[in-house]
Amino acid sequence: MSTNPTPPENILIVGGGSAGWMTASIFLQSMGKNGSKISLIESSNIPTIGVGEGTTPLFKRFLNFLNIPEAEFMSACKATIKLGINFPGWTNSDEFETYFHPFAAPGHNQYDQQFFENCNQRRKGKSANSNPADFFFNSELAAQYKAPVGPPPCDSSTIDYAYHFDTSLLADYLKQRCLEQGINYIVDDVKDVIQDGNGGIDRIVTADSGEISADLFVDCTGFRRLLISKTEDKEVISYKPRLFNDRAVVIRTPVSADVDFPPFTESRAMKCGWAWRIPIGSKISWGYVHSADYTTQEDAEQELRDLIGEEAKGIEPLHIKLQTGRVSKHWNKNCLAIGLSQGFIEPLEATALALTQFSINRFVTHFSRGGYQADYRDHFNEIVNEAFDCTVDYIQLHYKLNSRKDTQYWRDCSDNENITDTQRAVIAGWDSESADFISVLKEQVHRSSYAPYSWYCILSGMGRYANASETQAGNRITNPYKEEVSRYYGHQEYLNSL
Ligand SMILES: Cc1cc2nc3c(=O)[nH]c(=O)nc-3n(C[C@H](O)[C@H](O)[C@H](O)COP(=O)(O)OP(=O)(O)OC[C@H]3O[C@@H](n4cnc5c(N)ncnc54)[C@H](O)[C@@H]3O)c2cc1C
């Protein structure tokens, strides 16, 4: 085993979307400091994807790693705060008409246990308040439209939160930083990819800059998968049998200055999919993620326009085809796929940038330990595949657990038997009155990035209780953090202060 492999002399990143510039930023800070020359090439003819995205709290670690001050990033990317996701309309029950999935707040978790116990009571057919909104700190921050920041003794370091922003602005911002740090930047179109004799990549052919070779190639070309699809293993595992959605229609509406932006994403169930509502900059991004097998582009657009109302009038929509699935080898020979080129799970829990960040970080660690050794590469692929697939397990549960019966789409989602043994065991464990559900989770989903409270939130929030109508929630309580949360800055007040 080599302990200190030589870093690649020349690294070429192809693609300048957020995946390309996130890779460049992390590489400059790690492999660049160890002597690698880093280049990035992007086309000026092929646009990047930037629809108005949400992140997970992992993104804060990305900012910390790069020493980027939050205020600087938020102003440059016109970011807003995200404390969690609100899910209206996923059930046919009045009690569970909506639920909030908050990010954790490790410094404020005194009532988690009470929530678990109440859910367990209801699983046993007894009445109890099992609404996640009543127990979590971030749920209350969201309900009061607060930022996770406030005057002392408010402490944001004990609260997990994330952001909403347009990834195109993130790419621009990171690009500027990388240019200042001396990245070799080329604007050109890649016309061809030439393989070496071992199934790896030898060089690329560009329109105007000739041929460019490198030791390590990073494919950040999005859904095109320009490089990774040339390596010997072309297998793409489709998520379509599990996640039916393959289209999105996006409309951005302007908002007047006196509107307060909510510090959370709304993900509302629609007839054949769901619609996000995300505040970014001076706009609201709306997107309807749907399945072409159940609705047409025109009907989906109309349904989204009806949801938005007057403000959508006259605004051009953007229609996007989604390819959900992942490659089986994210790192193959001397080619690494990062971002949409490595895979995409539909955006319901906004996990793409987190998986991108996870993959880049793990690659840097694995490469620094084992270089191109096959066992390090295989292990990297194994853990990245697992990260993708465990995330799908959680996301698909939204569909599997829905109790809407109004369209074929929703009936097919709940009837879908393309679920994993893990999902089956989690649902069976929850449904069983006698099972200790925490133990079931410890056994089944210990490798998931979703903590036990998230599984409780989705199962309870979706009203997965036998005899739910007879075991109506016990009296709703006032969220115990109400008073404490009132001392935090308003979300809009915080945004205005940046
Ligand atoms: C509908 C939708 C909603 C989403 N919502 C979320 C969300 O809420 N949260 C989240 O984390 N993620 C979300 N994502 C994913 C997120 O947008 C992407 O992960 C992110 O933008 C990274 O994209 P990328 O850089 O991999 O690809 P792209 O943005 O597509 O960039 C590809 C780059 O490759 C370049 N390129 C392509 N071909 C060539 C060529 N021949 N020569 C030179 N350059 C080339 C292009 O010019 C471009 O620079 C969503 C995606 C979609 C489609």
PDBQT file of the ligand as one rigid body, heavy atoms in Angstrom, charges set to zero:
ROOT
HETATM    1  C1  LIG A 501     -35.207  20.611 -11.965  1.00  0.00    +0.000 C 
HETATM    2  C2  LIG A 501     -33.981  20.561 -11.106  1.00  0.00    +0.000 A 
HETATM    3  C3  LIG A 501     -34.062  20.937  -9.777  1.00  0.00    +0.000 A 
HETATM    4  C4  LIG A 501     -32.936  20.864  -8.957  1.00  0.00    +0.000 A 
HETATM    5  N1  LIG A 501     -33.020  21.218  -7.642  1.00  0.00    +0.000 NA
HETATM    6  C5  LIG A 501     -31.959  21.068  -6.834  1.00  0.00    +0.000 A 
HETATM    7  C6  LIG A 501     -32.011  21.408  -5.458  1.00  0.00    +0.000 A 
HETATM    8  O1  LIG A 501     -33.008  21.891  -4.948  1.00  0.00    +0.000 OA
HETATM    9  N2  LIG A 501     -30.898  21.198  -4.709  1.00  0.00    +0.000 N 
HETATM   10  C7  LIG A 501     -29.754  20.699  -5.217  1.00  0.00    +0.000 A 
HETATM   11  O2  LIG A 501     -28.788  20.499  -4.478  1.00  0.00    +0.000 OA
HETATM   12  N3  LIG A 501     -29.655  20.426  -6.540  1.00  0.00    +0.000 NA
HETATM   13  C8  LIG A 501     -30.718  20.583  -7.341  1.00  0.00    +0.000 A 
HETATM   14  N4  LIG A 501     -30.613  20.295  -8.669  1.00  0.00    +0.000 N 
HETATM   15  C9  LIG A 501     -29.327  19.862  -9.199  1.00  0.00    +0.000 C 
HETATM   16  C10 LIG A 501     -28.396  21.044  -9.407  1.00  0.00    +0.000 C 
HETATM   17  O3  LIG A 501     -29.011  22.011 -10.219  1.00  0.00    +0.000 OA
HETATM   18  C11 LIG A 501     -27.137  20.504 -10.082  1.00  0.00    +0.000 C 
HETATM   19  O4  LIG A 501     -26.627  19.474  -9.290  1.00  0.00    +0.000 OA
HETATM   20  C12 LIG A 501     -26.094  21.553 -10.160  1.00  0.00    +0.000 C 
HETATM   21  O5  LIG A 501     -26.563  22.662 -10.824  1.00  0.00    +0.000 OA
HETATM   22  C13 LIG A 501     -24.835  21.018 -10.808  1.00  0.00    +0.000 C 
HETATM   23  O6  LIG A 501     -24.989  20.859 -12.157  1.00  0.00    +0.000 OA
HETATM   24  P1  LIG A 501     -23.699  20.423 -12.992  1.00  0.00    +0.000 P 
HETATM   25  O7  LIG A 501     -22.628  21.408 -12.764  1.00  0.00    +0.000 OA
HETATM   26  O8  LIG A 501     -23.407  18.995 -12.728  1.00  0.00    +0.000 OA
HETATM   27  O9  LIG A 501     -24.211  20.479 -14.492  1.00  0.00    +0.000 OA
HETATM   28  P2  LIG A 501     -24.581  21.750 -15.422  1.00  0.00    +0.000 P 
HETATM   29  O10 LIG A 501     -25.056  22.911 -14.641  1.00  0.00    +0.000 OA
HETATM   30  O11 LIG A 501     -25.462  21.204 -16.485  1.00  0.00    +0.000 OA
HETATM   31  O12 LIG A 501     -23.188  22.174 -16.061  1.00  0.00    +0.000 OA
HETATM   32  C14 LIG A 501     -22.607  21.475 -17.148  1.00  0.00    +0.000 C 
HETATM   33  C15 LIG A 501     -21.390  22.231 -17.642  1.00  0.00    +0.000 C 
HETATM   34  O13 LIG A 501     -20.749  21.440 -18.624  1.00  0.00    +0.000 OA
HETATM   35  C16 LIG A 501     -20.421  22.263 -19.727  1.00  0.00    +0.000 C 
HETATM   36  N5  LIG A 501     -20.359  21.444 -20.937  1.00  0.00    +0.000 N 
HETATM   37  C17 LIG A 501     -21.250  20.530 -21.361  1.00  0.00    +0.000 A 
HETATM   38  N6  LIG A 501     -20.854  20.013 -22.545  1.00  0.00    +0.000 NA
HETATM   39  C18 LIG A 501     -19.690  20.620 -22.864  1.00  0.00    +0.000 A 
HETATM   40  C19 LIG A 501     -18.797  20.543 -23.961  1.00  0.00    +0.000 A 
HETATM   41  N7  LIG A 501     -19.029  19.767 -25.017  1.00  0.00    +0.000 N 
HETATM   42  N8  LIG A 501     -17.690  21.323 -23.946  1.00  0.00    +0.000 NA
HETATM   43  C20 LIG A 501     -17.424  22.147 -22.911  1.00  0.00    +0.000 A 
HETATM   44  N9  LIG A 501     -18.243  22.263 -21.849  1.00  0.00    +0.000 NA
HETATM   45  C21 LIG A 501     -19.361  21.515 -21.824  1.00  0.00    +0.000 A 
HETATM   46  C22 LIG A 501     -21.536  23.305 -19.771  1.00  0.00    +0.000 C 
HETATM   47  O14 LIG A 501     -21.161  24.460 -20.507  1.00  0.00    +0.000 OA
HETATM   48  C23 LIG A 501     -21.696  23.583 -18.277  1.00  0.00    +0.000 C 
HETATM   49  O15 LIG A 501     -20.723  24.529 -17.886  1.00  0.00    +0.000 OA
HETATM   50  C24 LIG A 501     -31.713  20.392  -9.503  1.00  0.00    +0.000 A 
HETATM   51  C25 LIG A 501     -31.627  20.033 -10.846  1.00  0.00    +0.000 A 
HETATM   52  C26 LIG A 501     -32.746  20.121 -11.649  1.00  0.00    +0.000 A 
HETATM   53  C27 LIG A 501     -32.622  19.729 -13.091  1.00  0.00    +0.000 C 
ENDROOT
TORSDOF 0
